Amino acid sequence: MALDFAKNEMAPHMSEWDQEEHFPVDVMRLGAQLGFGAMYASDLYGGTGLSRMDGSVIFEALSQGCSSTAAYISIHNMCAWLVDTFGNAEQRTKWIPPLASMDSFASYCLTEPGSGSDAMSLQTTAKLKGDHYVLNGTKSFISGGGHSDLYLVMARTGEPGPKGISCFGVEKGAKGLSYGQKERKLGWCTQPTRQVIMEDVEVPVENRIGEEGYGAKIAMLAINGGRVNVASCSLGAAHGSVEACRQYMEDREQFGTKLKDFQHLNFKLAEMGTKLVASRLMIRNAAHALDVDAANKVALSAMAKYFGTEQCTWICDQAMQIHGGYGLLKGYPVQQFYRDSRVHMVIEGSNEIMRLLIARDIFQAR
């Protein structure tokens, strides 16, 4: 179902959306009718109630139609899960149904101008004043910024470091909430990215998600799933690139011979296919670890994100090489798959940070 939706509703428009930097709201809402708006949020409040494994399969399929749009859908789903997992009954009742239908969109707000990899040093503050908090600060590289209806903001309510961070639902239209200019990006061009700026934004106490000081744990648990999600989106881009190469090699002829009959290119395609399947197995394993709450889920998610995004980006790069000059043209999908996949090596924790998390797990006492 997800693959059919990707091929019929997304793929025919993928290049146009990318070049026009169009955010395909109507198509995403069609996907929400199939259950793609809150996939692994419980069905008690309107979610689809699927597993992380299901989500990985779906994000891979959707990314074959447009990996940039699928990646935004994955972030939106991460936000819906966060509310469903850590929100109270009132918050879940209020926010999850419109997120599930995608009548409302959500953004995850952790990164700041001065804190990327060092996320726990964030400077956005939330000061309690009576029945509300006053938020001040700026969040950077926010997918959906300026368009989303709900911003899940990590802000400092206490001491320096992770124990002083809390999570808030900031709703569009709040006084003092504004946005930076729309960023011009290498990839992910079908989703708007802006700074989210808060200047004395008043947020009701009832919009705090979880207890004070619990925000860092919420943020990290959410981002473990986010890493598996973007790795799954990379799978879709790589899968689409392999399929494009297969078709191109069957059609293209040089020196009187079809490309598919050149042994060197067959070796290359075989290597691409092997790395795709190896990445898929690692990513699905990490998704399963999240489903069963495995003790090593953080390390496995980091491994999946590091290995999967790097291998899949390599596959997309090789697909461009096989296409020759055509691979560099905007009318061919492989260059777009490459640009979108390349983003995944940076976001949700850079792949350098993934290596640190993996090494830390190796050195832990068993």
Disulfide bonds with the S-S distance in Angstrom:
none
